[in-house]
Amino acid sequence: MKQKTLLLYIILCVCMGAWADEKEIPKAQYNVNTIALDDTTTWTGRMQRQMDSLINLPIFETTQLGLYVRDLTEGRDLVCVNHRQRMRPASCQKVITAIGAIRHLGGNYKLHTQMLVTGEVRDSVLMGDVCFVGGMDPLLSQGEVYQMTKALKDVGIDSLAGVIYLDLTMKSQDDMGWGWCWDDKTVPLRPLMVDKKDHFVSEMLTDLRLLGVKGASIDRIVQAKCPTSARLLCDVTHTIDQVLDRMMKRSDNFFAECLFYQLASLSGHRPAGRSEATGYIDMIIRETGLDPAQYQIADGSGLSLYNYVSPELLVKLLQYAYINEPIRSHLLPSLPIAGIDGTLERRMLKTLAQGNVRAKTGTVEGVSSLSGYCTSPEGHVLVFSIINQGVRQTATGRNFQDKVCETLCK
């Protein structure tokens, strides 16, 4: 009996000890101030003191903050607050897409929409087919569709004996990105769009009739891969810089997705999808020294609920872009400038941040973000990323971000 009592006593002591150890473990503190405060006689010290007061504002009792500021000139971190936490980036995802596209496609890359034909022309009749190949070009306009159809008349074609092919094999058939909400107001992700509308067929047929191009099968549209025997008759192109300007300055989601699928098509797969695009983005994440397995890239625009990145990743990619001139020369001009243009046109007005901060904004329900560059009063190039998550009002995040930028610039 004494042995049983002793055994129960030992078991009880072990359990009480384990319980006590568990009680001693402190709860995780999400808003951890990891700023190393310098001497307040220096700009860095004064900036960090001001930043310390900002990150302890009452709003962070109920919302989450990810903040990372790095001095590229001296190669050191200035501010690190939850910078490795995975968060939704909103449209700062476009920074990742832009850098990936410039890195892998090149600054001279062009987006193509092509018209090809098969067969021969006899007595103004094309004894073959016409094929339109979609290239996910968000800048394709109604006027350019007219120029494509006019190319038939320019080579003496008045009538079509064959059929019209629409080659939409560049990308998968999904009209929406992975993780997009059903009620998002989005443009369908299709390779042949006109002025961001799914009107290519109607515009093309209207133009053919206006030009007097006839044919018994002119209304017979076949969605299939363009025959290998077809030869190029017209090629409409736009540069990557034209796409970047609209994508970054105005934060156009469709433009970002089109660039995302340009990356995907680089794989040579037909149709190409998200996994092909993310493969190329993973490559540059590795080149920054980070592990792509720690993040999730769901789309090119930031609309998806499934994107998970960190301020550290955004800063590392922006640093990577800045030190690589072929990337920097295309990325920097595309970023909105505080108080000057794009989505930052009305922000940071009449402060030292105006005309200084170049950054991409981001806004989705509950998330506000800002990532980019600025120059300190000492002339140092700073790169930063700020993600405010769990905010009920967008202004809460934007006001905080503006104060951070103003602090970095004064």
Rosetta blueprint (number, residue, H / E / L):
1 M L
2 K H
3 Q H
4 K H
5 T H
6 L H
7 L H
8 L H
9 Y H
10 I H
11 I H
12 L H
13 C H
14 V H
15 C H
16 M H
17 G H
18 A H
19 W H
20 A H
21 D H
22 E H
23 K H
24 E H
25 I L
26 P L
27 K L
28 A L
29 Q L
30 Y L
31 N L
32 V L
33 N L
34 T L
35 I L
36 A L
37 L L
38 D L
39 D L
40 T L
41 T L
42 T L
43 W H
44 T H
45 G H
46 R H
47 M H
48 Q H
49 R H
50 Q H
51 M H
52 D H
53 S H
54 L H
55 I L
56 N L
57 L L
58 P H
59 I H
60 F H
61 E H
62 T L
63 T L
64 Q E
65 L E
66 G E
67 L E
68 Y E
69 V E
70 R E
71 D E
72 L L
73 T L
74 E L
75 G L
76 R E
77 D E
78 L E
79 V E
80 C E
81 V E
82 N L
83 H L
84 R L
85 Q L
86 R L
87 M E
88 R L
89 P L
90 A H
91 S H
92 C H
93 Q H
94 K H
95 V H
96 I H
97 T H
98 A H
99 I H
100 G H
101 A H
102 I H
103 R H
104 H H
105 L H
106 G L
107 G L
108 N L
109 Y L
110 K E
111 L E
112 H E
113 T E
114 Q E
115 M E
116 L E
117 V E
118 T L
119 G L
120 E E
121 V E
122 R E
123 D L
124 S L
125 V E
126 L E
127 M E
128 G L
129 D L
130 V E
131 C E
132 F E
133 V E
134 G L
135 G L
136 M L
137 D L
138 P L
139 L L
140 L L
141 S L
142 Q H
143 G H
144 E H
145 V H
146 Y H
147 Q H
148 M H
149 T H
150 K H
151 A H
152 L H
153 K H
154 D H
155 V L
156 G L
157 I L
158 D L
159 S E
160 L E
161 A L
162 G L
163 V L
164 I E
165 Y E
166 L E
167 D E
168 L L
169 T L
170 M L
171 K E
172 S L
173 Q L
174 D L
175 D L
176 M L
177 G L
178 W L
179 G L
180 W L
181 C L
182 W L
183 D L
184 D L
185 K L
186 T L
187 V L
188 P L
189 L L
190 R L
191 P L
192 L L
193 M L
194 V E
195 D L
196 K L
197 K E
198 D L
199 H L
200 F H
201 V H
202 S H
203 E H
204 M H
205 L H
206 T H
207 D H
208 L H
209 R H
210 L H
211 L L
212 G L
213 V L
214 K E
215 G L
216 A L
217 S L
218 I L
219 D L
220 R L
221 I E
222 V E
223 Q E
224 A L
225 K L
226 C L
227 P L
228 T L
229 S L
230 A L
231 R E
232 L E
233 L E
234 C E
235 D E
236 V E
237 T E
238 H E
239 T E
240 I H
241 D H
242 Q H
243 V H
244 L H
245 D H
246 R H
247 M H
248 M H
249 K H
250 R L
251 S L
252 D L
253 N H
254 F H
255 F H
256 A H
257 E H
258 C H
259 L H
260 F H
261 Y H
262 Q H
263 L H
264 A H
265 S H
266 L L
267 S L
268 G L
269 H L
270 R L
271 P L
272 A E
273 G L
274 R H
275 S H
276 E H
277 A H
278 T H
279 G H
280 Y H
281 I H
282 D H
283 M H
284 I H
285 I H
286 R H
287 E H
288 T L
289 G L
290 L L
291 D L
292 P H
293 A H
294 Q H
295 Y L
296 Q E
297 I L
298 A L
299 D L
300 G L
301 S L
302 G L
303 L L
304 S L
305 L L
306 Y L
307 N L
308 Y E
309 V E
310 S L
311 P H
312 E H
313 L H
314 L H
315 V H
316 K H
317 L H
318 L H
319 Q H
320 Y H
321 A H
322 Y H
323 I H
324 N L
325 E H
326 P H
327 I H
328 R H
329 S H
330 H H
331 L H
332 L H
333 P H
334 S H
335 L L
336 P L
337 I E
338 A L
339 G L
340 I L
341 D L
342 G H
343 T H
344 L H
345 E L
346 R L
347 R L
348 M L
349 L L
350 K L
351 T L
352 L L
353 A L
354 Q L
355 G L
356 N L
357 V L
358 R E
359 A E
360 K E
361 T E
362 G E
363 T E
364 V E
365 E L
366 G L
367 V E
368 S E
369 S E
370 L E
371 S E
372 G E
373 Y E
374 C E
375 T E
376 S L
377 P L
378 E L
379 G L
380 H L
381 V E
382 L E
383 V E
384 F E
385 S E
386 I E
387 I E
388 N E
389 Q E
390 G L
391 V L
392 R L
393 Q L
394 T H
395 A H
396 T H
397 G H
398 R H
399 N H
400 F H
401 Q H
402 D H
403 K H
404 V H
405 C H
406 E H
407 T H
408 L H
409 C H
410 K L
